Amino acid sequence: MEYSIGEVAEAVGLTAYTLRFYEKEGLLPPIKRNTRGIRVFSDDDIYWIDFINCMRETGMSLQEIKYIIDLSLEGDKTIPKRKQLLKKHKQKIENQIRELQRFIDKIDKKLEWYDGKKIDC
Protein backbone atom coordinates (compact mmCIF):
# COMPACT_ATOMS: atom_id res chain seq x y z
CA MET A 1 0.00 0.00 0.00
CA GLU A 2 0.97 3.60 -0.46
CA TYR A 3 0.08 6.44 1.90
CA SER A 4 0.25 10.20 1.81
CA ILE A 5 2.19 12.08 4.46
CA GLY A 6 -1.09 13.19 6.03
CA GLU A 7 -2.38 9.62 6.28
CA VAL A 8 0.86 8.44 7.83
CA ALA A 9 1.02 11.37 10.25
CA GLU A 10 -2.48 10.59 11.48
CA ALA A 11 -1.82 6.85 11.69
CA VAL A 12 1.39 7.19 13.75
CA GLY A 13 0.40 10.22 15.83
CA LEU A 14 3.02 12.62 14.49
CA THR A 15 2.84 15.76 12.43
CA ALA A 16 3.77 15.93 8.76
CA TYR A 17 6.49 18.39 9.83
CA THR A 18 8.01 15.74 12.14
CA LEU A 19 7.94 13.12 9.39
CA ARG A 20 9.72 15.50 7.00
CA PHE A 21 12.24 16.28 9.76
CA TYR A 22 12.91 12.57 10.34
CA GLU A 23 13.47 12.10 6.62
CA LYS A 24 15.76 15.14 6.38
CA GLU A 25 17.82 13.93 9.37
CA GLY A 26 18.29 10.52 7.79
CA LEU A 27 16.19 8.64 10.33
CA LEU A 28 14.03 7.32 7.51
CA PRO A 29 15.27 5.79 4.31
CA PRO A 30 14.57 8.10 1.36
CA ILE A 31 10.82 8.24 0.88
CA LYS A 32 9.57 7.48 -2.63
CA ARG A 33 7.89 10.29 -4.51
CA ASN A 34 5.19 10.14 -7.11
CA THR A 35 5.37 11.76 -10.54
CA ARG A 36 4.35 15.10 -9.00
CA GLY A 37 7.16 14.92 -6.42
CA ILE A 38 4.82 14.21 -3.50
CA ARG A 39 6.04 11.79 -0.83
CA VAL A 40 4.48 8.33 -0.97
CA PHE A 41 4.98 6.21 2.13
CA SER A 42 5.00 2.41 2.22
CA ASP A 43 4.26 -0.08 4.98
CA ASP A 44 8.03 -0.43 5.48
CA ASP A 45 8.30 3.32 6.04
CA ILE A 46 5.57 3.10 8.66
CA TYR A 47 7.49 0.26 10.34
CA TRP A 48 10.55 2.54 10.64
CA ILE A 49 8.43 5.40 11.98
CA ASP A 50 6.90 3.07 14.59
CA PHE A 51 10.40 1.97 15.58
CA ILE A 52 11.54 5.59 15.94
CA ASN A 53 8.45 6.38 18.06
CA CYS A 54 9.07 3.34 20.23
CA MET A 55 12.69 4.28 20.89
CA ARG A 56 11.80 7.96 21.48
CA GLU A 57 9.27 6.86 24.11
CA THR A 58 12.14 5.14 25.95
CA GLY A 59 14.09 8.40 25.98
CA MET A 60 16.61 7.40 23.33
CA SER A 61 18.14 10.34 21.50
CA LEU A 62 17.58 10.83 17.78
CA GLN A 63 21.32 10.43 17.25
CA GLU A 64 21.27 7.01 18.93
CA ILE A 65 18.16 6.00 16.98
CA LYS A 66 19.78 7.04 13.71
CA TYR A 67 22.84 4.96 14.54
CA ILE A 68 20.71 1.86 15.23
CA ILE A 69 18.77 2.43 12.00
CA ASP A 70 22.00 2.85 10.03
CA LEU A 71 23.27 -0.40 11.51
CA SER A 72 19.96 -2.11 10.73
CA LEU A 73 20.22 -1.10 7.10
CA GLU A 74 23.65 -2.76 6.95
CA GLY A 75 22.03 -6.12 7.66
CA ASP A 76 22.05 -8.91 10.20
CA LYS A 77 25.82 -8.77 10.71
CA THR A 78 25.23 -5.70 12.91
CA ILE A 79 22.75 -7.39 15.26
CA PRO A 80 25.36 -7.86 18.03
CA LYS A 81 26.22 -4.16 17.93
CA ARG A 82 22.52 -3.19 17.95
CA LYS A 83 21.89 -5.47 20.91
CA GLN A 84 24.83 -3.91 22.74
CA LEU A 85 23.41 -0.42 22.16
CA LEU A 86 19.97 -1.48 23.38
CA LYS A 87 21.47 -3.11 26.49
CA LYS A 88 23.39 0.09 27.23
CA HIS A 89 20.19 2.13 26.83
CA LYS A 90 18.30 -0.30 29.07
CA GLN A 91 20.99 0.07 31.75
CA LYS A 92 20.66 3.85 31.55
CA ILE A 93 16.89 3.58 32.09
CA GLU A 94 17.38 1.15 35.00
CA ASN A 95 19.76 3.68 36.59
CA GLN A 96 17.15 6.40 36.16
CA ILE A 97 14.53 4.17 37.80
CA ARG A 98 16.83 3.61 40.79
CA GLU A 99 17.42 7.34 41.08
CA LEU A 100 13.69 8.08 40.89
CA GLN A 101 13.02 5.42 43.55
CA ARG A 102 15.57 7.18 45.78
CA PHE A 103 13.61 10.43 45.31
CA ILE A 104 10.35 8.67 46.17
CA ASP A 105 11.95 7.26 49.33
CA LYS A 106 13.01 10.79 50.38
CA ILE A 107 9.50 12.11 49.77
CA ASP A 108 8.01 9.21 51.76
CA LYS A 109 10.31 10.02 54.68
CA LYS A 110 9.26 13.67 54.60
CA LEU A 111 5.59 12.65 54.53
CA GLU A 112 6.18 10.40 57.55
CA TRP A 113 7.87 13.33 59.30
CA TYR A 114 4.81 15.51 58.62
CA ASP A 115 2.62 12.76 60.05
CA GLY A 116 4.76 12.72 63.20
CA LYS A 117 5.99 9.19 62.58
CA LYS A 118 9.62 10.19 62.08
CA ILE A 119 11.84 12.48 64.06
CA ASP A 120 14.19 13.37 61.25
CA CYS A 121 13.93 13.61 57.50
C-alpha positions as CSV (number, residue, x, y, z in Angstrom):
1,M,0.0,0.0,0.0
2,E,1.0,3.6,-0.5
3,Y,0.1,6.4,1.9
4,S,0.2,10.2,1.8
5,I,2.2,12.1,4.5
6,G,-1.1,13.2,6.0
7,E,-2.4,9.6,6.3
8,V,0.9,8.4,7.8
9,A,1.0,11.4,10.2
10,E,-2.5,10.6,11.5
11,A,-1.8,6.8,11.7
12,V,1.4,7.2,13.7
13,G,0.4,10.2,15.8
14,L,3.0,12.6,14.5
15,T,2.8,15.8,12.4
16,A,3.8,15.9,8.8
17,Y,6.5,18.4,9.8
18,T,8.0,15.7,12.1
19,L,7.9,13.1,9.4
20,R,9.7,15.5,7.0
21,F,12.2,16.3,9.8
22,Y,12.9,12.6,10.3
23,E,13.5,12.1,6.6
24,K,15.8,15.1,6.4
25,E,17.8,13.9,9.4
26,G,18.3,10.5,7.8
27,L,16.2,8.6,10.3
28,L,14.0,7.3,7.5
29,P,15.3,5.8,4.3
30,P,14.6,8.1,1.4
31,I,10.8,8.2,0.9
32,K,9.6,7.5,-2.6
33,R,7.9,10.3,-4.5
34,N,5.2,10.1,-7.1
35,T,5.4,11.8,-10.5
36,R,4.4,15.1,-9.0
37,G,7.2,14.9,-6.4
38,I,4.8,14.2,-3.5
39,R,6.0,11.8,-0.8
40,V,4.5,8.3,-1.0
41,F,5.0,6.2,2.1
42,S,5.0,2.4,2.2
43,D,4.3,-0.1,5.0
44,D,8.0,-0.4,5.5
45,D,8.3,3.3,6.0
46,I,5.6,3.1,8.7
47,Y,7.5,0.3,10.3
48,W,10.5,2.5,10.6
49,I,8.4,5.4,12.0
50,D,6.9,3.1,14.6
51,F,10.4,2.0,15.6
52,I,11.5,5.6,15.9
53,N,8.5,6.4,18.1
54,C,9.1,3.3,20.2
55,M,12.7,4.3,20.9
56,R,11.8,8.0,21.5
57,E,9.3,6.9,24.1
58,T,12.1,5.1,26.0
59,G,14.1,8.4,26.0
60,M,16.6,7.4,23.3
61,S,18.1,10.3,21.5
62,L,17.6,10.8,17.8
63,Q,21.3,10.4,17.3
64,E,21.3,7.0,18.9
65,I,18.2,6.0,17.0
66,K,19.8,7.0,13.7
67,Y,22.8,5.0,14.5
68,I,20.7,1.9,15.2
69,I,18.8,2.4,12.0
70,D,22.0,2.9,10.0
71,L,23.3,-0.4,11.5
72,S,20.0,-2.1,10.7
73,L,20.2,-1.1,7.1
74,E,23.7,-2.8,7.0
75,G,22.0,-6.1,7.7
76,D,22.1,-8.9,10.2
77,K,25.8,-8.8,10.7
78,T,25.2,-5.7,12.9
79,I,22.8,-7.4,15.3
80,P,25.4,-7.9,18.0
81,K,26.2,-4.2,17.9
82,R,22.5,-3.2,18.0
83,K,21.9,-5.5,20.9
84,Q,24.8,-3.9,22.7
85,L,23.4,-0.4,22.2
86,L,20.0,-1.5,23.4
87,K,21.5,-3.1,26.5
88,K,23.4,0.1,27.2
89,H,20.2,2.1,26.8
90,K,18.3,-0.3,29.1
91,Q,21.0,0.1,31.7
92,K,20.7,3.9,31.5
93,I,16.9,3.6,32.1
94,E,17.4,1.2,35.0
95,N,19.8,3.7,36.6
96,Q,17.1,6.4,36.2
97,I,14.5,4.2,37.8
98,R,16.8,3.6,40.8
99,E,17.4,7.3,41.1
100,L,13.7,8.1,40.9
101,Q,13.0,5.4,43.6
102,R,15.6,7.2,45.8
103,F,13.6,10.4,45.3
104,I,10.4,8.7,46.2
105,D,11.9,7.3,49.3
106,K,13.0,10.8,50.4
107,I,9.5,12.1,49.8
108,D,8.0,9.2,51.8
109,K,10.3,10.0,54.7
110,K,9.3,13.7,54.6
111,L,5.6,12.7,54.5
112,E,6.2,10.4,57.6
113,W,7.9,13.3,59.3
114,Y,4.8,15.5,58.6
115,D,2.6,12.8,60.1
116,G,4.8,12.7,63.2
117,K,6.0,9.2,62.6
118,K,9.6,10.2,62.1
119,I,11.8,12.5,64.1
120,D,14.2,13.4,61.2
121,C,13.9,13.6,57.5
